[in-house]
Amino acid sequence: MDCGESEVFRGGGDWAANGDHKMLVSSRRNSAGDSFQGVSNMRILRYLRLAAPLVLLAPVVAAPAPASAAVFVSVAIAPPALPVYVQPPMPGPGYIWTPGYWGYATAGYYWVPGTWVLPPAVGLLWTPGYWGFVSGAYIWHAGYWGPHIGFYGGVNYGFGYFGTGFAGGYWQGGHYYYNSAYNNFGHVHVTNVYNRTVINENVNHVSYNGGPGGINRQATAEEHSAERDHHVNATSMQSRHEHLASNNPDFRHSVNHGNPTLAATSHAGRFGSANTSKGTGSKGTGGPKTVSGAKGAKSGPGTHGHSSTGTGPHPQSHAAPHSAPKGGSGKGNGEHNKGG
């Protein structure tokens, strides 16, 4: 392969061109146990040792849809540090927070604001995507919906996504329970609420796993098991949200220099001034920054939690009712949520 050319491989074996670039697409099904979300699967990553950036194709998928195919993006330059921002209020009951992240397109890295999303089905939780360093390149591993929280590189996205598991809420008996420590309800009345704050020791703004300056963390046995679950792709609203962000010059790192003017929004795809959150900036060189916002707003990523007595049900990182909490999703008073 010419090091000046980027390519993409489709599951059927053909290389599909996209203008002057090509991208590698795999159609292996997660239901068969061939998940490409983890950095450990070298079979697919052998095709991704690219020296030139790839074009990020905005996925267009219906909701819900099985996570049977994915677009893998390889970039030679490390993604920027995560900005610190305030979580905007949820738009209504039933929404789950999905954190912001850096995407990549021909103009370089761009910020995809964090937002509230309705899950595609009852019992599903969101595992965020992450950048992983493999064989000299930074590979994007797309997020997905599933009954358990999988591996997301140990990246501290904040708001309950502290690098391992999820402390923001859990499903039980067909109902979603919100942890008020990591969800900004605003003026929305939420019935199933508990409060439990975990101690987060992964206090940094690094946005990628492995490589120079990256997070040194491997998937646990539980996270590997979660990769074998039946997964559902990002919803059509999530895909549209990412697509709109990729076409907005204000979100480009070359323009905002890591401090996007809009870092999060209550409604996916809506980038107006109402119910949005501005980034406070982060270079990833110091401790967590304190940010201010509306009453009840939650700040992150990189926010350090503190032990709390807590009330209500014990949080868990999966959908099975009455089972013990796993994956670092709220282990109780004085226990640490380590990640990275």
Summary of the structure (lengths in Angstrom):
residues: 340
radius of gyration: 18.7
end to end distance: 34.2
largest distance: 58.5
contacts: 1192
relative contact order: 0.21
helix: 10%
strand: 25%
